[in-house]
Amino acid sequence: MEIKEIQELIKFVSKSGVNEVSIERKDFKITIKTTSQQTVQAVVQAVPAAAPVAAIPHVTAPAIPAAAPAAAPVAPVAPAASEENLITIKSPMIGTFYRQASPEKPSFVNVGDEIRPGQVLCIIEAMKLFNEIESEISGRIVKVLVENASPVEYDQPLFLVEPM
């Protein structure tokens, strides 16, 4: 590929709105990335692709099985012991879990507290917005499953409640 062809390709990528283009031939590989509307970055390199490609699967393959067994036993153990007659209140969003409105104020609910529909149980901060999570059921808090100021995922269990 000649320099004129590379320049034309860069112009095309910058005008088309595409974020990244990669072309691979026998003797070279070119990747053109746009980081913003005005900045275009081109990387041209020779292709000794056989060695890195072979190394990548060997590195990633052992890492995936090692992580999966560690995570699998943890999840089933906790719910199996305590879900017989308890209701799990789950996070409706991704964010940071807070048990109280501010560090000086008391927790919204504690283990043993009776709750009713509409009562605030916690706050989940998402993108600098503080969302009050309210109870939809009546019952008694049996266990708080998340530590204060820790990140939570969507549908992650937050509280175990004994229904009343």
N, C-alpha and C positions, 0 to 999 in steps of 0.2 A: 504494500500500500504506500502510495506516495504522499508527500506532505500536503499537496493540493487537495487530495482526496480526504485526508484527515481534517484539514481546515473546513472543507465543505460539510463534512459530517458534524463537526462542532457547531457550525452555523445552523445546520438543520435541527440539531438537538435543542439548541437554545431557542429557536423560533417555534418549535413544535410543542413545547410544554412538557415533553417527556423528561422524567427525572434521571433516568440512567439507560445507557445503551452499551452492550458488550458485543464485540465481534471477535471471533476466534478463528484463526486460520492455522495452517500447518506450522508456520515459522514465527508467528507473533499473535499477541492478544491485545486488543485495545478496549478500554472501558472509558466511557465519557459520562461524567456525572454532573448534574446541575445542583448546586447547593442553594441557590436563590435564583430569581429571574435574571439577574445580571451576571452571575458568576458561573463559569463553566470550567470544569477541571477534566483534563484528559490524561490518562495513564496508558503508556504503551510499554509492553514488556515482551521479552522473548519467552517462548513457551517450553520450559522444562516441566511440563505438567504431570508426567508419569509418576514421579516420586511423591509430590505433595498429595495427589489424589489418592494414592495407595495408603498414605499415612493417616489421612483424615478418618476413614471408616474404622481403622484399628483403635484410634483414640476415643471416638465417640461411642462405639459399640459397648465397651466395658463400662463406661460411665452410666449409661441408661439403666442396665440391669441392677447396678449397685444402688442407685437411688430408689428404684421402684420397690424392692423388698423392704427397705428401711421405712418407707412411707406406708406401705400396705398394712403391716401389723398394727400400727398405731391407731389408725382410723377405726377398725372394727372393734377393738378392745373397749374403748370408752362408751360408745353407744350401746353395745350389747349388755353391759352391766346395769345401765340405768334407764333404758327406754321402755320398760314393760308397761307402766301406767303413767308415764310422765310425758308432758308436751314440751317439745323443743321450740323455742323462739329463735328464729334465724335472722341473720342480717339481710335487709332488703337491698343493700348496696355495698360497694367497695369503699373503704375509707379507714379512718382511725377511730377506734372505739374509746369512748370516755364514759365513766360511771357517774361523774358529777359535772355540773355546769362550769365550775372553776375549782382550782385546787383548794381554796378556802372553804368551799361549800360541802355539805354532806352528800353521800352517794344517793342517787335517785332511789335505788332499791338495794337491799341486802338479803343474804340468805335468811329465810324464815319470814320475810315480809309478805303480807297478803297484797295481791294486786287486783285491779279491776280494769275493764276495758276503758281505753282512753288515757290511762295513767302513763306518764313518761317513765321509761325504763332506763334509757341511756341516750347518749348523743353519738352520732357518727358524723365525723367531719369528712367532707368530700369536696375537694377543690375550694377550700377556704369557706365553705358553707357548712354551718352546723345544723344537722337534721335531728330533731327529736324523734326517737323511736318509741311509739306508744304501744301498749298492750292491746291485744284484740280479744283476750280471754280473762276470766277470773281464775284466781288460783293462788298458790303460795310458792315463792321462789325456793327451789331446792338447791340449785347450784348455779354459780356464775362461771361460765366456761371460758371467758376471755379476760386477760389482764388489762387493767386500765392503761390507756394511751398506747395500745398495740394495734397494728394493722389488722383489718378483717377483710375477708373476701365476700362476694355475693353468695348468699345462701349458707354462710358459715354459722353453725350453732352458737348462740350467745348465752342463753339461759335455759335451764331445765325447770319446768313448772309442774307442780302437782295440781291438777284441776280441782275446782270446788263446785 
